[in-house]
Amino acid sequence: MANSPPLEPELLKSKFLGCMLGLAVGDALGAPFEGAWFPAPDQVKAVAAKSHLLRYTDDAHMAIGLAESLIACKDLNGWHLAEVFTKNFEQEPWRGYGPGPPRIFKKIRAGMSWDKAALDIYPGGSYGNGAAMRVAPVGLFYFKDFKKLVAAARDQSIITHAHLLGQEGAVLLALTVALVTGGSPAPASRDIIGQLRQYALEEVYLQKLKCMEALLETKDAGEIASQLGNGIEAFNSVPAAICCALRHPGSFEDAVLEAVSLGGDADTIACMAGAIAGARLGSEAIPGQWLKKLENKAYFEELAVKLLEAVI
């Protein structure tokens, strides 16, 4: 990636906007179908069409916090990020947070270290997908430096998801965002999978990356859920989200609708797929009828621009 020619400023801006808006749109589209059993893409579109507002959940809310902290600190700062996560949760606790983060934030408020609080609640660490669902801003911020990206993706994970499987899910998602952001055109889907394999350390991810190659051409989206998963564990959702995005390199809509159609943890899978597809295709690829209804759209745009300004 270091040898790639620099992107035109407007193209890079579109990619940053596409990523931040894309993760929020995916989250909001998937939210009504969390726990559903393989909703049809047309059903997802119909629900969105009837909605007056596409409201995001804790997935995008935590991505906001991560972007805010990166912008403020010009780097990943664990103490600052934990404080931002805690403050944002206290302001909007109704976003759909799971049971773990509020307990972790309470411990941090009481003075426990940002990198110890999660382990106090989950000995050995959680391997849920909460660190991966929010990590896209790391992929944008460090898209030129994969060494820093990997370290930052792991550090931001430790605040809530310290298990190596939770960390690695975040690393792979952030790397995918970086790969599609830094290339013009973005690398081919199979090449992206090949590069992710170089960074995967855990066997379950290596096996799922291998399965992903065959799934790029399948006509049955149900095969993605059956082979890669659709659950709340990072290894059962991150590969599925990446796969949906890579299967539709020319269509944000198809990538996100397919992610929602997997059911299960639909909002998180679609949030992650939307981040990748948006970064790959730019903000212009996101359907306007969804963007017009997106809650706090202007703030996601503001954060994208500030992230870009901090990078260039």
N, C-alpha and C positions, 0 to 999 in steps of 0.2 A: 504493500500500500504506500510505502514511503516513496516509491519510484513512480507513482501515478502522477500525471500532470494535474496542476491545481484546477479546481472547478471554478467556473464562472460564478461571480458573487451572487447573481440572481438565482442561479440554479441551486447553489448551496442554501440560500435563504429558503427557497421553496422546499428543499428536503428537510430542513429543520422545522419549518412550519408543518409540513406534512406529517412528520413524526409525532410532534406534540398534539396536533389536532387529530391525527389518526388514532392514537392510543385512546383519546377521550371519546371519540366517536365509536370505536370498537367496544369500549367499556359500556357506554350508554346503550348501544344496540343489543348487547348481550345480556344486560341486567335483567330484563323481563323474563329471560329464558334460563336463568341459572337453575340448575337441577332438572331441566326439561329433558325429554327423551327425543333426541334428534329432530328438532323443529325444522320445517322446510324453509329454505331461503325466502320463498314468497311469503310465508307467514311472518318472518322477521321483517321484511319490507313493509308488509301491511300494518303491523303494530307500530313501526316507526312513522308511517304515513299518518296514522291516527293520533299520534302523540303531539301535544303542543310544545313539549320541551323534551330534549334528549338529555336526561340527567345522568351524570357519571357517579361512580361509587368510590369506595376507598382506594381502588386500583389507581385511578387517575389522580385522586386526591393526594396520594403518597408520591406519585410522580411529580406533582406540583411542588411538594416539599423538597424533593431531591433537586429539582431544577432551581428552586429558590436558594438552596444552600450552596450549590455549585456556583451560582452567579455571585452570591455574596462573598464567598471565600476564595473564589478562583481556583478551587481544588476541592477534593473530598476531605472534609473535616468531620470526623466522627462525632465529636462533642457538639458541634454546631448543628449537624444534621439531626441528631437525636433530639435536640432542643426544638428544632423546626417541626419535626414529626409530632412531638408532644404538643406543642402549641397549636398546630393545625387540627389535631384530633380534638383538643379541648374546645376549639371554636366550632367544629362541625362533627360531633361524635355520631351523628345519625347517618353517616355515609355508608354504613354497612360493614364496619370493621368486625373482624372475627374476635374471639374471646382473648387471644394472646396479646396483641399489641396494646390494648388499654392497660393490662396488668404490667406490661413491660414499661410503658410510659409512666405509670404511677411509681414504679421503682426508681426510674431515672429522676423523676421529680423529687423523690425522697433522698437523692444523693448517690445512688448506685451508678457505677461507671457505665458508660454507653456500650461498652463491649463485654459487659458481664451480666447485665440485667436479664437478657433473654435466656442465658444458660441457667440462671437462678430459677427460672420457671420451667424450662425444658432442658433438663440435664442431657448433654450430648447434642443439643440443638434441634431446632425444627427443620424439617426438609419440605415444608409447604412451599407454595409458589409465590408467597408474599414479597420476597426479595426480587424475584424476576419480573413480577407484574409492574413494578415501578421503576425498573432500572434503565429504561430507554434513554433518559437524559444523560446517563453516563456514556452510553454508546455515541451520542452526539458530541459530548464535551471532549472525549478522548479519542475521537475517530482517527486521529493522526498518530496515536501512540498506543499500541495494543498492550504494551507492558504496563503502562499506567492504568489503562482501562481495566485490565484483569484485577489489579490490586484494588482499584476503586470499587469495582463491582463486588468484590469479596468483602471489603470493609463496610460498605453500606448494607450488605446482607446481614452482617454479624449483629447489627442493632436488634433485629427481630428473628432472623433465621440463620443460626450459627452452624447448623449441620453442613457438612461438605456437599451433600446432595442439593441442599437449598442454595448454597453459594454457587455451585457449578451451574445450576439452572440460570442464575442471574448472569454469570459470566458468558454463557453461550448466547443468551438473548441480547446482551449488550454488544457482543462481538458481531452478531448478525446485523444489528442496527448500524454499527460502524462500517461494516463491509459494504452495505448497500448505500450508505451515505457518501463514502469517500470515492466511489467509482462512478465514472460517467463514460459509457453506460456501466451500470452495476454489474458485478461478476455474474456469470451464469449460475443458475441454481445449484447445479452439481458441483461447480467449483466452490461455492460457498460452503456446501456440506463438507467438501474435502478440507477446507481451511478450518472449519469447526472441529473436525476430527483431530487436528494438530493440537488443539487446546483442551480437548476432553480428557479427563483423567479417570473418571469413574466408569466402570464397566457398563452400567445400565445406560448411560448416555452414549457410549460408543456403539452399543448394540442398536439403540434407537436411531442413531445417525445412519447406521447401515441399512436399517429398514426404510428409512426416509427416502433413500435413493430410488427404491422400487416403487414407493408410493407416489412419487412425483407424477407418474403417468396413469395411476389408477382412475377408473371412472366412478368408483364407488367410494364416496367420502366416508362412509361408515367404516371402511378399512382403516382409515386414519385413527379413529377412536379405538378400534379393536386392537391395533398393533402399537400405537403410540400412547393411547390413554386420553382421558378427558377429565381427570380428577384434580383434586386440590394439591396433590404432591407435585413438586417441581418436575420430577422426571416423568410424570404422567400428564403434563400440560405444556411445558416449554417446547418439547419436540413437536407436539401437535401444532402449536401456534406457528412455529418456524415453518413446518411443512405446509400449512395452509398458505402462508405468505409466499413461499417459494414456488408453490404449484401454480400461482397466478401472477406471474411477473409483470403482466400488463394491465391488471385490473385490481384496484383497491377494493371495489365493491365485491367482486367475486371472492377475494381472499377473506374479507371480514365476514361475509355472509356464510361462507363455508365454515369458518371458525365457530360462529354461533351455532351452526347446524350440528356441530358435534355434540351439543348438549353438555350435561355435566357442569363443570365450572365455566360456563359459556362466556360470562362477562370478562373473566381474566384471560381466557384463551383468545378472545376477540380483541381485547386490549393489547395484548402482546403482538398478535398478528397485524393489527392496525398500525402499531408503531413501526413495524418493519415495512409494511406495504407503503405507508405514508412517506417514510424516509427514502424508499426506493423510487417512488413515482412522483413525489412532490405534492404539494397541497392542491394543485389543480386537478389531481386525479380523484379527490374525495368528492362524492356527489354533493352538489350545492344544496339540495333539499335537506340533507342531513346537517350540513354545516350551519345553515340558517337557524336550525332548532337547537344547536349544541349549547348547553349551559356554559356560561362564562367563556364563550369562544374568544372574546377579545383578550382575556387574560392568558389563555394558552398561546395565543399569537405573540403577546408581549414577552412571555417567557422564552419562546423560541427565538425571537430576535435578540434578546439579551444573552441567551446562551451562545448564539452565533457571534455576537460582538465580543464575548469573553474569550472566544476561541481564535478569532482571526486577528 
